[in-house]
Amino acid sequence: MTSEHARPGMRVRVMEHHRVHERRGLVGKIVARYGGEDYIAVDVRLAGGHYRLFWPRDSEEISASPRAWWCLLLGGDSGG
C-alpha cells in the first residue's frame, strides 16, 4: 500500500515480506497515521487487541466484508 492510500478505518493485512516473521499475515485496522509527506507510519490495532506501528508498504488493504475477514482467518479464499 502507498502512503497516500493509508488512512484510519482501513482493514489491513501485514505483507509476507515483513521483517518480523511472527507478524506476517496478521490482520488489523488502521487507527492512526503519523508523519509528514516523506515518511508515514500507521498505527494498526491487531485482532488480539495489540497496537503496532507499520510502514504502509508493509501492509495491504483487505475487504471490509465480514465474510472475507472470516474466510481469511479460516484459511479459505473470499471468492465465494
N, C-alpha and C positions, 0 to 999 in steps of 0.2 A: 504494500500500500504506500502511496506517496504521502508526504507531509500535508499537502493541500487537502487530501481526502479524509484524513483522520479527524474525527470530531466526536465529542461526547455523545453517548447514547448508542454508538455503533457496537454491534456484536462482532467480535474478532476471534481469530484462532492464531496461536503462535506458530510461525512457519517452521518447517523441518530443518532449516539451516541455522536455527538459533543456537548460539554457542553453549547454552546450558541444556544438556540433553533432557533433563527431567521436565523442562518447561515446554518442550516441543509438543505441539498438538493441543495444548491447553486452550480452553475456551473461556471467554470473559466479555466484559462490557467496558468500553472506554468511559471513564468518569471525569477525566480532566485532561487538559492539553497544556503543555508548558513550553516556553522557549520563544524565540523570535523567528525571523524569516529563514535563517540558515539552519538552525538546529531545533528540531521539535522532538519532544518526548511525550508519550501518552501514559497516563496512569490507568491501569486496567484492573478492575475488580474481577478476580477469577472465580470460577464456580464454587470453590471451597471457602470463599469469603476473604481470601488474602488479596492484597493490593501489590502490584508490581509495576515498575516503570519499564517501558519498552520503546525502542525506536520504531517509528511507523513501518519502516522497511522489514521489520521482524514479525509483522502481523499481516493478516489478510482479513478482509471483511467477509462475514458469513451471513447467510439469510437470517432474518429476524423471525422467521416462521418457527413456532414451537415444534412442529413436526420435524423440520430439518434439523433442529438442535438436538432433539431426542435421537434421531437417526444417527447423528454424528457420535453421540455418546454410546450407542449400541453397536457402532461399527458398520452400519449399513450406509447405503447411499441415500440421498434425498430426492432421487429422481422419481419416486412414485411408489 
